[in-house]
Amino acid sequence: MIEVRFHGRGGQGAVVASKIMANAVFFDGKYSQSFPAFGVERRGAPVAAFLRVDSAPIRLRTEIYEPDYLVILDPILIEQIPVTRGLKPAKVLGIVTMDNLVKAIKDEVPLHKENNAEAARDAYQSVSKVTTF
């Protein structure tokens, strides 16, 4: 099982990013689980989101305390909260496939879906090193 923890601030897209990645791996034929962790904080407060990916059904229902991958959307959080706690040895975070990513973006963020898909394609093209799950 692959476990990813996303850290960001409310409104930066950590929760949406974990949902999009979960949908992308689902469209690739794998099992996925995505969920956020936040309370009644306002926009701008630290939030975490979690993603699990496996080739078998995922029965675990806890936060991710020892992630394989870590995505930090606001580097200032590193100085404010222990975002790297429990992180396993460093790995490279990658995108499943461009087609599945675009399909997941259109499904998860339907407003302006073509613009969002084009932005994802542009970002994908600019990444020099991509690994797949």
TAGI-V359046 format. One record per residue. N is the residue number from 1. SS is DSSP state (hx for helix, st for strand, lp for the rest). OMEGA is omega in whole degrees, -180 to 180 (none if undefined). Layout:
N & SS & OMEGA
N & SS & OMEGA
This chain:
1 & lp & 176
2 & st & 180
3 & st & -178
4 & st & 175
5 & st & 179
6 & st & 175
7 & st & 178
8 & st & 175
9 & st & 179
10 & lp & -180
11 & lp & -180
12 & lp & 176
13 & lp & 179
14 & hx & -179
15 & hx & 179
16 & hx & 179
17 & hx & 180
18 & hx & 177
19 & hx & 180
20 & hx & 179
21 & hx & 178
22 & hx & 178
23 & hx & -179
24 & hx & 179
25 & hx & 174
26 & hx & 178
27 & hx & 178
28 & lp & 176
29 & lp & 179
30 & lp & 176
31 & st & 180
32 & st & 179
33 & st & -180
34 & st & 178
35 & st & -179
36 & st & 172
37 & st & 175
38 & lp & -180
39 & lp & -177
40 & lp & -178
41 & lp & 179
42 & lp & 177
43 & lp & -180
44 & lp & 179
45 & lp & 179
46 & st & 175
47 & st & 175
48 & st & 175
49 & st & -173
50 & st & 179
51 & st & 173
52 & st & 179
53 & st & 178
54 & st & 176
55 & lp & 178
56 & lp & 178
57 & lp & -177
58 & lp & -178
59 & lp & -179
60 & lp & -177
61 & lp & 179
62 & lp & 172
63 & lp & -180
64 & lp & -177
65 & lp & 179
66 & lp & -175
67 & lp & 172
68 & lp & -178
69 & st & 180
70 & st & 177
71 & st & -179
72 & st & -178
73 & lp & 178
74 & lp & -176
75 & lp & 178
76 & lp & 179
77 & hx & -180
78 & hx & -180
79 & hx & -172
80 & hx & -180
81 & lp & -176
82 & lp & -176
83 & lp & -178
84 & lp & -179
85 & lp & 177
86 & lp & -177
87 & lp & 176
88 & lp & -180
89 & lp & -173
90 & lp & 176
91 & lp & 179
92 & lp & 177
93 & lp & -178
94 & lp & -180
95 & lp & -177
96 & lp & 171
97 & lp & -179
98 & hx & -179
99 & hx & -180
100 & hx & 177
101 & hx & 179
102 & hx & 179
103 & hx & 180
104 & hx & 178
105 & hx & 180
106 & hx & 180
107 & hx & -174
108 & hx & -177
109 & lp & -173
110 & lp & 179
111 & lp & -178
112 & lp & -173
113 & hx & 179
114 & hx & 177
115 & hx & 179
116 & hx & 179
117 & hx & 179
118 & hx & 178
119 & hx & 178
120 & hx & 178
121 & hx & 179
122 & hx & 180
123 & hx & 180
124 & hx & -180
125 & hx & -177
126 & hx & -180
127 & lp & -176
128 & lp & -178
129 & lp & -179
130 & lp & 173
131 & lp & 179
132 & lp & 178
133 & lp & none
